Amino acid sequence: MLPIALAAGVICGVIVAAYFIAIDQMQRTAPAVSGGFLATPPRRGFVKQLESMVRPFASRLTPRSAGRLRQKLSRAGDPGGLTPAGFQAVRYSLAALLAVIGLGGGLLIPSPLPVLLMAPLSGVVLAAVGYFAPNLWLEQRIAGRRVQIQRSLAEATDLLTLVVESGMSLDEGLLSITERFHNALGDEIGKVLREIRLGRPRMAALEHMADATGVADLHHLVESIVQSDQMGVPIARLLRVQATEMRRRQRQTAQERAAQASSRMVFPMVGCIFPVLWIVLLGPAIIQILKTVR
């Protein structure tokens, strides 16, 4: 009776989901008359729909937690235009989906544990995985963007130095970086230029970018630009010094990693190469010894 009940529940769920999907498609495709003209209703994204469905849970975020989450999303590049409430909606929805999958798997997959214990346990474990997996993905995305910014910052500083030394303004130099670098650094510089066009002071926009990315070298560069602007020091000479310093730090980092490579190779050699080598060398001798013993 249990498989029949589960199959009936799955069929009913598919029918209900298909019904609501059909209604949503009809609302999207059906034209609406407004002042004698045809108008289509505005579309809502899937994440926005999830956010509206789990709003009672997502709205429990405190202002401090929402601020920290917004900062993380900004450092991750605002993936999918997610807001803190939308990100929480994704976490709750994924946890609920995996909990249902875990309950179904605990009921259907045979195991030595009793079904009444296995089904809730698998549901709880998968729900925890679904709840914490988006946060881990967000941290990985933040780390990846930091690495992109760190790797391309020295080259971008060289380009900015050349542009400023040729007589162009700092804004034109930043624009050349966005045209040359199509990565995380280019995205952050593009945000700075949009904020400047909207009326934000240039130095305030640069400081906000440095604080949002969390990259130490970028923060030092922005601090130097701000100090040169306040003291009246020529920015081209300062950028040249910063670019040279960044190249020196990158060279030191590469040398440190090269020095650590020999010690890191010990563990793969001991764990992977030596056992195979001993098997190849001692295998025939062990076979001969076993034959003589028999």
C-alpha positions in Angstrom: 0.0 0.0 0.0 2.9 2.4 0.7 4.2 2.5 -2.9 0.7 3.0 -4.2 0.1 5.9 -1.8 3.5 7.5 -2.8 2.8 7.1 -6.5 -0.7 8.7 -6.0 0.9 11.6 -4.1 3.5 12.1 -6.8 0.8 12.1 -9.5 -1.3 14.6 -7.6 1.6 16.8 -7.0 2.5 16.8 -10.7 -1.1 17.6 -11.7 -1.2 20.5 -9.3 2.2 21.9 -10.4 1.1 21.6 -14.1 -2.1 23.4 -13.3 -0.4 26.4 -11.7 2.2 26.4 -14.5 -0.5 26.5 -17.1 -2.2 29.4 -15.3 1.0 31.3 -15.1 1.7 30.8 -18.8 -1.9 31.9 -19.7 -1.4 35.1 -17.6 1.9 35.8 -19.4 0.6 35.2 -22.9 -2.9 36.7 -22.5 -3.0 40.3 -23.8 -4.5 43.0 -21.6 -6.3 45.9 -23.1 -5.1 49.3 -21.7 -6.4 52.4 -23.4 -7.1 50.7 -26.7 -3.6 49.1 -26.8 -2.5 45.6 -26.1 -0.3 45.4 -23.0 1.3 42.4 -21.4 1.6 42.0 -17.6 5.1 42.4 -16.2 7.0 39.2 -15.7 8.2 38.1 -12.4 11.3 36.0 -12.0 11.4 32.6 -10.4 13.5 33.9 -7.5 11.0 36.7 -6.9 8.1 34.2 -6.8 10.1 32.2 -4.3 10.7 35.3 -2.3 7.0 36.1 -2.2 6.2 32.5 -1.2 8.6 32.4 1.8 8.3 36.0 2.8 7.2 35.1 6.4 10.5 33.3 6.9 12.8 35.6 4.9 11.4 38.7 6.6 12.8 37.5 10.0 16.3 38.7 9.1 17.5 41.4 11.5 18.9 44.6 9.9 22.4 43.6 10.9 22.1 40.1 9.3 20.5 41.6 6.2 23.4 44.1 6.0 26.1 41.4 6.3 24.3 39.3 3.7 23.9 42.2 1.3 27.7 42.9 1.7 28.4 39.3 0.8 26.2 39.4 -2.2 27.9 42.6 -3.3 31.3 40.9 -3.0 30.0 38.0 -5.0 29.0 40.3 -7.8 25.2 40.3 -7.1 24.6 36.9 -8.7 21.2 36.8 -10.4 20.3 40.2 -8.9 19.6 38.4 -5.6 18.5 40.4 -2.6 19.1 39.2 1.0 15.4 38.1 1.2 15.7 36.4 -2.2 18.9 34.5 -1.1 17.1 33.4 2.1 14.1 32.3 -0.1 16.5 30.2 -2.2 18.0 28.6 0.9 14.6 27.7 2.4 13.2 26.4 -0.9 16.3 24.2 -1.5 16.1 22.9 2.0 12.4 22.0 1.6 13.0 20.4 -1.7 15.9 18.2 -0.5 13.9 17.4 2.7 11.1 15.9 0.5 13.6 14.0 -1.6 15.3 12.7 1.5 12.0 11.5 3.0 11.0 9.8 -0.3 14.4 8.2 -0.6 14.3 7.0 3.0 10.9 5.4 2.4 11.8 3.8 -1.0 15.5 2.8 -0.7 16.0 -0.3 1.4 18.4 0.1 4.3 19.3 -1.9 7.5 17.8 0.9 9.6 14.0 1.0 10.3 12.0 3.0 7.9 10.6 5.2 10.7 14.2 6.2 11.6 15.7 6.3 8.1 13.2 8.5 6.4 13.3 11.4 8.9 17.1 11.1 9.3 17.7 11.3 5.5 15.2 14.2 5.3 16.9 16.2 8.1 20.4 15.6 6.6 19.4 16.6 3.1 17.5 19.6 4.4 20.6 20.8 6.3 22.7 20.3 3.1 20.2 22.3 1.1 20.2 25.1 3.7 23.9 25.5 4.0 24.9 24.7 0.4 24.0 28.2 -1.0 26.1 29.9 1.7 29.1 27.7 0.8 28.5 28.5 -2.9 28.4 32.2 -2.1 31.7 32.0 -0.1 33.3 30.2 -3.0 32.1 32.8 -5.5 33.5 35.6 -3.2 36.9 33.9 -3.0 36.9 33.4 -6.8 36.2 37.0 -7.5 38.9 38.1 -5.0 41.4 35.9 -6.8 40.4 37.4 -10.2 40.8 40.9 -8.8 44.2 40.1 -7.2 45.6 38.5 -10.4 44.5 41.3 -12.8 45.1 44.3 -10.5 48.8 44.8 -11.4 48.1 44.8 -15.1 45.1 47.1 -14.6 47.3 49.5 -12.6 49.9 49.5 -15.4 47.1 50.4 -17.9 45.7 53.1 -15.7 49.2 54.5 -15.3 49.8 54.7 -19.1 46.4 56.3 -19.6 47.0 59.0 -17.0 50.6 59.6 -18.1 49.3 60.2 -21.6 47.3 63.2 -20.4 43.9 61.6 -19.9 41.8 61.9 -16.8 41.4 59.3 -14.1 37.8 58.6 -15.2 39.0 57.8 -18.7 41.6 55.5 -17.3 38.9 53.6 -15.3 36.8 53.4 -18.4 39.8 51.8 -20.3 40.0 49.2 -17.5 36.4 48.2 -18.0 36.9 47.9 -21.7 40.1 45.8 -21.3 39.2 43.6 -18.4 36.0 41.6 -18.6 36.2 40.0 -15.2 35.4 40.8 -11.6 37.8 43.9 -11.6 36.1 45.3 -14.7 32.7 44.8 -13.1 33.7 46.6 -9.9 35.2 49.5 -11.9 32.0 49.7 -13.9 30.0 50.0 -10.8 32.3 52.9 -9.7 31.7 54.7 -13.0 28.0 54.3 -12.8 28.0 55.7 -9.2 30.0 58.7 -10.4 27.6 59.3 -13.2 24.8 59.3 -10.7 26.4 62.1 -8.7 28.5 60.3 -6.1 32.0 61.7 -5.5 34.7 59.9 -7.2 36.8 59.2 -4.1 33.8 58.0 -2.1 32.9 55.6 -4.9 36.4 54.2 -5.0 36.6 53.8 -1.2 33.2 51.9 -1.3 34.6 49.6 -4.0 37.7 48.9 -2.0 35.7 48.1 1.2 33.2 46.0 -0.8 35.7 43.8 -2.5 37.9 43.1 0.5 41.2 42.9 -1.5 44.1 44.4 0.4 46.1 45.5 -2.6 43.1 47.3 -4.1 42.4 49.0 -0.8 46.0 50.2 -0.7 45.8 51.5 -4.2 42.6 53.4 -3.5 44.0 54.9 -0.3 47.0 56.2 -2.2 44.8 57.7 -4.9 42.7 59.4 -2.2 45.8 60.8 -0.4 47.3 62.1 -3.7 44.0 63.8 -4.5 43.9 65.4 -1.0 47.6 66.5 -1.0 47.9 67.5 -4.6 50.5 65.0 -5.5 50.7 64.0 -9.3 48.7 60.9 -9.6 50.7 59.4 -12.5 53.9 59.2 -10.4 52.0 57.6 -7.5 50.3 55.0 -9.8 53.8 54.1 -11.3 55.1 53.5 -7.7 52.0 51.4 -6.9 52.3 49.3 -10.0 56.0 48.6 -9.3 55.1 47.6 -5.7 52.4 45.3 -6.9 54.7 43.6 -9.3 57.2 43.1 -6.5 54.6 41.6 -4.2 53.4 39.2 -7.0 57.0 38.1 -7.6 57.5 37.4 -3.9 54.3 35.4 -3.7 55.3 33.4 -6.7 58.7 32.7 -5.2 57.1 31.6 -1.9 54.7 29.2 -3.7 57.6 27.8 -5.7 59.6 27.2 -2.5 56.6 25.4 -1.0 56.0 23.2 -4.0 58.8 20.7 -3.1 57.3 20.1 0.4 53.8 19.8 -0.9 54.9 17.1 -3.4 56.1 14.8 -0.6 52.5 13.7 0.3 51.4 12.7 -3.2 54.7 10.9 -3.7 54.4 9.0 -0.4 50.6 8.3 -0.8 50.4 7.5 -4.5 53.8 6.8 -6.1 55.6 4.7 -3.5 52.9 2.1 -2.9 52.7 1.4 -6.7 56.5 1.3 -6.8 56.7 -1.3 -4.0 54.0 -3.4 -5.6 55.9 -3.5 -8.9 59.2 -4.3 -7.2 58.0 -6.7 -4.5 55.0 -8.2 -6.3 56.9 -10.9 -8.2 59.0 -11.8 -5.2 55.9 -12.2 -3.0 54.3 -14.4 -5.7 57.4 -16.7 -5.8 57.4 -16.9 -2.0 53.7 -17.9 -1.9 54.4 -20.6 -4.5 57.2 -22.1 -2.5 55.2 -22.1 0.7 52.4 -24.0 -1.0 
